Amino acid sequence: MNIHAYEKLWLIAALLLIVGFVATITYGAVGLGIAMVDDSEETLDPNALDEHERFGDLGVHQTGENQYDVNVRAYQFNYDPGTTAVHDPIVLPENSEVTFYVTSSDVIHSFSLVGTNVNSMVIPGEVSAMTVEFGDPDEYGILCNEYCGSGHHAMEGIVQVVPEEDFHLFSIESVDAHESVEPGDDLELTATVANDALAEETAAVDLEIGDETYENEVTVDAESTGTVTFTVDTGSLDTDDLEALDWTVTVESGSPATFDDGTESGSVDLEGQGEDETGTDDDGTATEDEEGDE
């Protein structure tokens, strides 16, 4: 069969176009390192998310070398990844593979990561699982593309991809401190710092007490805890007219997704403060000891 030269050119062009379409679809599906919604996730009770193994532990969790899970709860009209304040960013390290697990506690939302093809409906009782690979440091917006009520237009968030050296997964497990201290005496506070990363890390820990700030460091093994102790000379602090000293211990965290666990506050009573020289309280009433003597 004799095929005209122009027909051959059109056939070749059509075949190349088909191959191009197939290659483009294949690259978009697997070449970008992004997985679409996984329908194999379990169903759950949207009214009991705090009791769920995953959504009772929101935030960023390392699962392997350069691999992380981020657990997020969507609700009217915010995304909650365990941050202290609304719209605090989800911070992740560069060159990482991240799986977002998102569910809703009220109505249907969506989780759309601008600049990627992550765009999933978020349904109460269902879990949307999406995996994306992040390269260089960058910032991505999170938007809800499903109308969810009067505040839908303000439902947004941020994902920040930062250099590896700026990313940490520290949290404060506890702080042991005296309940009271004599003004002028030394006060000791011991903070227990947890490192949720899969490698040994050194944490910078700060103590703010009175009008002073103290800095210290502690090296913590992978998935372990370490302690750091602050010794404060209360005589160096301005304690005039104070009955107690407020303190705050903070551990550095490149991830605000864990930062509600990165700060702990408390106070220590100053013994004898609040009483005048005659043993009466500031309001003029006698102390318990004086009443017993009368």
C-alpha positions as a LaTeX table, in Angstrom:
\begin{tabular}{lrrr}
\hline
Residue & $x$ (\AA) & $y$ (\AA) & $z$ (\AA) \\
\hline
Met1 & 0.00 & 0.00 & 0.00 \\
Asn2 & 1.38 & 3.35 & $-1.02$ \\
Ile3 & 1.15 & 5.99 & 1.75 \\
His4 & 1.67 & 9.56 & 0.81 \\
Ala5 & 4.64 & 11.30 & 2.42 \\
Tyr6 & 2.41 & 13.88 & 4.12 \\
Glu7 & 0.22 & 11.11 & 5.58 \\
Lys8 & 3.34 & 9.46 & 6.98 \\
Leu9 & 4.35 & 12.72 & 8.63 \\
Trp10 & 0.88 & 13.13 & 10.19 \\
Leu11 & 0.92 & 9.53 & 11.44 \\
Ile12 & 4.35 & 10.00 & 13.00 \\
Ala13 & 3.28 & 13.31 & 14.57 \\
Ala14 & 0.10 & 11.70 & 15.99 \\
Leu15 & 2.10 & 8.80 & 17.47 \\
Leu16 & 4.60 & 11.20 & 19.03 \\
Leu17 & 1.72 & 13.22 & 20.50 \\
Ile18 & 0.19 & 10.10 & 22.03 \\
Val19 & 3.56 & 9.05 & 23.48 \\
Gly20 & 3.98 & 12.59 & 24.86 \\
Phe21 & 0.58 & 12.48 & 26.54 \\
Val22 & 1.32 & 9.10 & 28.15 \\
Ala23 & 4.76 & 10.29 & 29.34 \\
Thr24 & 3.28 & 13.48 & 30.80 \\
Ile25 & 0.57 & 11.60 & 32.69 \\
Thr26 & 3.09 & 9.04 & 33.95 \\
Tyr27 & 5.48 & 11.74 & 35.14 \\
Gly28 & 2.67 & 13.63 & 36.88 \\
Ala29 & 1.53 & 10.45 & 38.63 \\
Val30 & 4.86 & 9.04 & 39.83 \\
Gly31 & 7.76 & 11.21 & 38.70 \\
Leu32 & 7.10 & 14.07 & 41.13 \\
Gly33 & 7.21 & 11.78 & 44.15 \\
Ile34 & 3.65 & 12.66 & 45.10 \\
Ala35 & 1.06 & 10.05 & 46.02 \\
Met36 & $-2.62$ & 10.79 & 45.79 \\
Val37 & $-5.21$ & 10.08 & 48.45 \\
Asp38 & $-4.86$ & 6.65 & 50.00 \\
Asp39 & $-8.29$ & 5.01 & 50.42 \\
Ser40 & $-6.87$ & 2.22 & 52.58 \\
Glu41 & $-6.90$ & 4.34 & 55.77 \\
Glu42 & $-9.25$ & 3.34 & 58.59 \\
Thr43 & $-12.47$ & 5.14 & 59.39 \\
Leu44 & $-12.64$ & 6.89 & 62.77 \\
Asp45 & $-14.97$ & 8.74 & 65.12 \\
Pro46 & $-14.72$ & 12.50 & 64.38 \\
Asn47 & $-16.03$ & 13.23 & 67.88 \\
Ala48 & $-13.21$ & 11.34 & 69.59 \\
Leu49 & $-10.11$ & 12.42 & 67.68 \\
Asp50 & $-8.21$ & 13.21 & 70.89 \\
Glu51 & $-8.38$ & 9.51 & 71.74 \\
His52 & $-7.09$ & 8.38 & 68.35 \\
Glu53 & $-3.51$ & 7.12 & 68.10 \\
Arg54 & $-2.66$ & 9.45 & 65.22 \\
Phe55 & $-4.89$ & 12.47 & 65.71 \\
Gly56 & $-4.41$ & 12.51 & 69.45 \\
Asp57 & $-0.75$ & 13.23 & 68.64 \\
Leu58 & $-0.85$ & 16.04 & 66.10 \\
Gly59 & 2.23 & 17.52 & 64.50 \\
Val60 & 5.43 & 16.42 & 62.80 \\
His61 & 6.89 & 12.97 & 63.49 \\
Gln62 & 10.02 & 11.46 & 61.98 \\
Thr63 & 9.45 & 7.93 & 60.65 \\
Gly64 & 12.75 & 7.26 & 58.86 \\
Glu65 & 15.79 & 8.93 & 57.35 \\
Asn66 & 14.44 & 12.09 & 55.70 \\
Gln67 & 10.90 & 10.73 & 56.12 \\
Tyr68 & 8.19 & 12.43 & 58.18 \\
Asp69 & 4.49 & 12.16 & 58.98 \\
Val70 & 2.37 & 15.24 & 59.69 \\
Asn71 & $-0.94$ & 14.69 & 61.48 \\
Val72 & $-3.46$ & 17.49 & 60.89 \\
Arg73 & $-7.02$ & 18.05 & 62.09 \\
Ala74 & $-9.23$ & 20.32 & 59.99 \\
Tyr75 & $-12.14$ & 22.17 & 61.60 \\
Gln76 & $-14.17$ & 25.31 & 61.02 \\
Phe77 & $-12.16$ & 27.37 & 60.08 \\
Asn78 & $-8.56$ & 26.29 & 60.66 \\
Tyr79 & $-6.01$ & 23.53 & 60.27 \\
Asp80 & $-4.62$ & 22.24 & 63.57 \\
Pro81 & $-1.20$ & 20.52 & 63.30 \\
Gly82 & $-0.58$ & 20.85 & 67.05 \\
Thr83 & 0.80 & 24.39 & 66.96 \\
Thr84 & 0.41 & 26.83 & 69.82 \\
Ala85 & $-1.30$ & 29.59 & 67.83 \\
Val86 & $-3.68$ & 29.56 & 64.90 \\
His87 & $-1.87$ & 29.83 & 61.55 \\
Asp88 & 1.55 & 28.92 & 62.99 \\
Pro89 & 3.41 & 27.24 & 60.10 \\
Ile90 & 4.10 & 23.56 & 59.74 \\
Val91 & 7.90 & 23.46 & 59.54 \\
Leu92 & 9.70 & 20.64 & 57.73 \\
Pro93 & 13.31 & 20.02 & 56.64 \\
Glu94 & 14.54 & 20.28 & 53.08 \\
Asn95 & 15.09 & 17.14 & 50.98 \\
Ser96 & 12.43 & 15.20 & 52.86 \\
Glu97 & 9.55 & 12.89 & 51.99 \\
Val98 & 6.46 & 13.90 & 53.93 \\
Thr99 & 3.10 & 12.17 & 54.32 \\
Phe100 & 0.22 & 14.36 & 55.46 \\
Tyr101 & $-2.58$ & 12.61 & 57.32 \\
Val102 & $-5.61$ & 14.88 & 57.49 \\
Thr103 & $-9.12$ & 14.42 & 58.87 \\
Ser104 & $-12.05$ & 16.65 & 59.85 \\
Ser105 & $-13.83$ & 16.95 & 63.18 \\
Asp106 & $-16.95$ & 18.71 & 61.85 \\
Val107 & $-17.79$ & 19.27 & 58.15 \\
Ile108 & $-16.22$ & 18.57 & 54.76 \\
His109 & $-13.08$ & 20.59 & 54.04 \\
Ser110 & $-10.17$ & 20.16 & 51.66 \\
Phe111 & $-6.39$ & 20.20 & 52.09 \\
Ser112 & $-4.71$ & 21.87 & 49.12 \\
Leu113 & $-0.97$ & 22.55 & 49.15 \\
Val114 & $-0.31$ & 25.38 & 46.72 \\
Gly115 & 2.57 & 24.67 & 44.35 \\
Thr116 & 2.06 & 20.89 & 44.45 \\
Asn117 & $-0.71$ & 18.60 & 43.23 \\
Val118 & $-1.73$ & 17.76 & 46.81 \\
Asn119 & $-5.43$ & 18.55 & 46.77 \\
Ser120 & $-7.70$ & 16.28 & 48.77 \\
Met121 & $-11.21$ & 16.42 & 50.13 \\
Val122 & $-11.19$ & 16.05 & 53.93 \\
Ile123 & $-14.22$ & 14.20 & 55.24 \\
Pro124 & $-15.29$ & 13.63 & 58.88 \\
Gly125 & $-14.59$ & 10.03 & 59.84 \\
Glu126 & $-12.17$ & 9.52 & 56.94 \\
Val127 & $-8.38$ & 9.96 & 56.69 \\
Ser128 & $-6.77$ & 11.60 & 53.67 \\
Ala129 & $-3.15$ & 10.47 & 53.21 \\
Met130 & $-0.94$ & 12.41 & 50.77 \\
Thr131 & 2.82 & 12.06 & 50.23 \\
Val132 & 5.04 & 14.77 & 48.76 \\
Glu133 & 8.79 & 15.23 & 48.36 \\
Phe134 & 10.21 & 18.62 & 49.31 \\
Gly135 & 13.52 & 19.81 & 47.88 \\
Asp136 & 15.08 & 23.19 & 48.59 \\
Pro137 & 13.81 & 25.52 & 51.34 \\
Asp138 & 10.56 & 27.16 & 50.29 \\
Glu139 & 7.11 & 28.16 & 51.55 \\
Tyr140 & 3.76 & 26.69 & 50.50 \\
Gly141 & 0.27 & 27.88 & 51.27 \\
Ile142 & $-2.50$ & 25.58 & 52.50 \\
Leu143 & $-6.02$ & 26.34 & 51.30 \\
Cys144 & $-9.49$ & 24.89 & 51.77 \\
Asn145 & $-11.21$ & 24.51 & 48.37 \\
Glu146 & $-14.46$ & 23.10 & 49.76 \\
Tyr147 & $-17.00$ & 25.63 & 51.04 \\
Cys148 & $-17.29$ & 24.90 & 54.77 \\
Gly149 & $-19.17$ & 27.86 & 56.22 \\
Ser150 & $-19.06$ & 31.60 & 56.78 \\
Gly151 & $-15.34$ & 31.63 & 57.64 \\
His152 & $-14.29$ & 29.47 & 54.68 \\
His153 & $-12.39$ & 32.33 & 53.02 \\
Ala154 & $-10.03$ & 32.61 & 56.03 \\
Met155 & $-9.25$ & 28.90 & 56.32 \\
Glu156 & $-5.59$ & 28.68 & 55.39 \\
Gly157 & $-2.17$ & 27.64 & 56.65 \\
Ile158 & 1.52 & 27.57 & 55.76 \\
Val159 & 4.14 & 24.87 & 55.24 \\
Gln160 & 7.71 & 26.11 & 55.62 \\
Val161 & 10.57 & 23.99 & 54.31 \\
Val162 & 13.76 & 25.04 & 56.09 \\
Pro163 & 17.46 & 24.05 & 55.91 \\
Glu164 & 18.18 & 20.81 & 57.76 \\
Glu165 & 20.35 & 22.56 & 60.37 \\
Asp166 & 17.40 & 24.77 & 61.36 \\
Phe167 & 15.01 & 21.88 & 61.98 \\
His168 & 14.62 & 20.07 & 65.32 \\
Leu169 & 12.08 & 17.87 & 67.05 \\
Phe170 & 12.66 & 18.81 & 70.68 \\
Ser171 & 10.02 & 19.10 & 73.38 \\
Ile172 & 10.00 & 19.67 & 77.14 \\
Glu173 & 8.82 & 16.61 & 79.01 \\
Ser174 & 8.87 & 18.18 & 82.48 \\
Val175 & 10.47 & 20.85 & 84.67 \\
Asp176 & 11.33 & 20.18 & 88.32 \\
Ala177 & 11.61 & 23.31 & 90.47 \\
His178 & 11.32 & 24.25 & 94.13 \\
Glu179 & 7.89 & 25.40 & 95.25 \\
Ser180 & 9.43 & 28.14 & 97.38 \\
Val181 & 12.79 & 29.75 & 98.09 \\
Glu182 & 14.23 & 32.30 & 100.48 \\
Pro183 & 15.12 & 35.55 & 98.71 \\
Gly184 & 18.89 & 35.52 & 98.16 \\
Asp185 & 19.17 & 31.71 & 98.10 \\
Asp186 & 19.98 & 29.64 & 95.03 \\
Leu187 & 17.08 & 28.20 & 93.06 \\
Glu188 & 17.48 & 25.07 & 90.92 \\
Leu189 & 15.28 & 24.17 & 87.97 \\
Thr190 & 15.84 & 20.93 & 86.05 \\
Ala191 & 14.27 & 20.55 & 82.62 \\
Thr192 & 13.83 & 17.15 & 80.96 \\
Val193 & 14.11 & 17.55 & 77.18 \\
Ala194 & 12.83 & 14.92 & 74.73 \\
Asn195 & 14.36 & 14.43 & 71.28 \\
Asp196 & 11.86 & 12.80 & 68.89 \\
Ala197 & 14.33 & 12.72 & 65.99 \\
Leu198 & 16.10 & 9.55 & 64.88 \\
Ala199 & 19.56 & 11.03 & 65.50 \\
Glu200 & 21.43 & 12.58 & 68.43 \\
Glu201 & 20.82 & 16.33 & 68.65 \\
Thr202 & 22.00 & 19.23 & 70.82 \\
Ala203 & 19.20 & 21.44 & 72.15 \\
Ala204 & 19.45 & 25.07 & 73.20 \\
Val205 & 17.37 & 25.60 & 76.34 \\
Asp206 & 16.49 & 29.04 & 77.73 \\
Leu207 & 15.18 & 30.00 & 81.16 \\
Glu208 & 13.41 & 33.31 & 81.72 \\
Ile209 & 12.92 & 34.19 & 85.39 \\
Gly210 & 12.30 & 37.57 & 86.90 \\
Asp211 & 14.02 & 40.05 & 84.61 \\
Glu212 & 16.84 & 37.67 & 83.62 \\
Thr213 & 17.39 & 35.10 & 80.85 \\
Tyr214 & 19.74 & 32.12 & 81.22 \\
Glu215 & 20.95 & 29.93 & 78.36 \\
Asn216 & 22.14 & 26.34 & 78.41 \\
Glu217 & 22.58 & 23.33 & 76.13 \\
Val218 & 21.92 & 19.62 & 76.41 \\
Thr219 & 22.79 & 16.78 & 74.03 \\
Val220 & 20.02 & 14.21 & 73.73 \\
Asp221 & 20.25 & 10.76 & 72.17 \\
Ala222 & 17.87 & 9.76 & 69.38 \\
Glu223 & 14.30 & 9.14 & 70.59 \\
Ser224 & 15.45 & 9.73 & 74.15 \\
Thr225 & 15.51 & 12.37 & 76.88 \\
Gly226 & 18.18 & 14.46 & 78.57 \\
Thr227 & 18.23 & 16.90 & 81.46 \\
Val228 & 19.62 & 20.38 & 81.91 \\
Thr229 & 19.81 & 22.17 & 85.28 \\
Phe230 & 19.74 & 25.91 & 85.87 \\
Thr231 & 21.06 & 27.34 & 89.16 \\
Val232 & 19.76 & 30.85 & 89.79 \\
Asp233 & 21.03 & 33.19 & 92.50 \\
Thr234 & 17.75 & 34.88 & 93.50 \\
Gly235 & 19.79 & 37.60 & 95.18 \\
Ser236 & 20.73 & 38.84 & 91.71 \\
Leu237 & 17.09 & 39.26 & 90.74 \\
Asp238 & 14.83 & 42.20 & 91.46 \\
Thr239 & 12.40 & 40.62 & 93.92 \\
Asp240 & 11.17 & 43.81 & 95.61 \\
Asp241 & 7.39 & 43.76 & 96.12 \\
Leu242 & 7.17 & 40.26 & 94.65 \\
Glu243 & 5.58 & 37.31 & 96.43 \\
Ala244 & 6.58 & 34.85 & 93.69 \\
Leu245 & 8.95 & 34.55 & 90.75 \\
Asp246 & 7.49 & 33.49 & 87.40 \\
Trp247 & 9.66 & 31.32 & 85.19 \\
Thr248 & 9.48 & 29.99 & 81.63 \\
Val249 & 11.66 & 27.27 & 80.12 \\
Thr250 & 11.86 & 27.08 & 76.31 \\
Val251 & 13.63 & 24.58 & 74.07 \\
Glu252 & 14.59 & 25.53 & 70.52 \\
Ser253 & 12.35 & 24.04 & 67.89 \\
Gly254 & 12.52 & 24.45 & 64.16 \\
Ser255 & 9.04 & 22.98 & 64.16 \\
Pro256 & 6.25 & 25.03 & 65.68 \\
Ala257 & 4.18 & 21.92 & 65.06 \\
Thr258 & 5.62 & 20.66 & 68.32 \\
Phe259 & 6.07 & 24.03 & 70.01 \\
Asp260 & 3.13 & 23.77 & 72.37 \\
Asp261 & 5.36 & 21.13 & 74.00 \\
Gly262 & 8.44 & 23.34 & 73.65 \\
Thr263 & 7.59 & 25.74 & 76.47 \\
Glu264 & 6.71 & 25.21 & 80.13 \\
Ser265 & 5.98 & 27.88 & 82.72 \\
Gly266 & 5.48 & 28.05 & 86.47 \\
Ser267 & 6.26 & 30.09 & 89.56 \\
Val268 & 8.17 & 29.76 & 92.82 \\
Asp269 & 7.03 & 31.43 & 96.04 \\
Leu270 & 9.38 & 33.81 & 97.82 \\
Glu271 & 9.33 & 32.89 & 101.50 \\
Gly272 & 8.58 & 35.77 & 103.82 \\
Gln273 & 7.58 & 38.08 & 100.97 \\
Gly274 & 4.17 & 39.68 & 101.42 \\
Glu275 & 4.58 & 40.05 & 105.23 \\
Asp276 & 5.73 & 43.19 & 107.06 \\
Glu277 & 8.25 & 43.29 & 109.89 \\
Thr278 & 5.60 & 42.85 & 112.61 \\
Gly279 & 4.46 & 39.54 & 111.13 \\
Thr280 & 1.23 & 40.77 & 109.56 \\
Asp281 & 0.15 & 40.29 & 105.98 \\
Asp282 & 0.02 & 43.18 & 103.54 \\
Asp283 & $-3.69$ & 43.66 & 104.22 \\
Gly284 & $-3.01$ & 44.16 & 107.95 \\
Thr285 & $-4.43$ & 40.87 & 109.24 \\
Ala286 & $-2.41$ & 38.86 & 111.71 \\
Thr287 & $-0.53$ & 35.80 & 110.54 \\
Glu288 & $-1.50$ & 32.34 & 111.73 \\
Asp289 & 1.38 & 32.17 & 114.22 \\
Glu290 & 0.43 & 35.49 & 115.86 \\
Glu291 & $-3.19$ & 34.47 & 116.20 \\
Gly292 & $-2.06$ & 31.34 & 118.02 \\
Asp293 & 0.02 & 33.41 & 120.43 \\
Glu294 & $-2.91$ & 35.65 & 121.26 \\
\hline
\end{tabular}
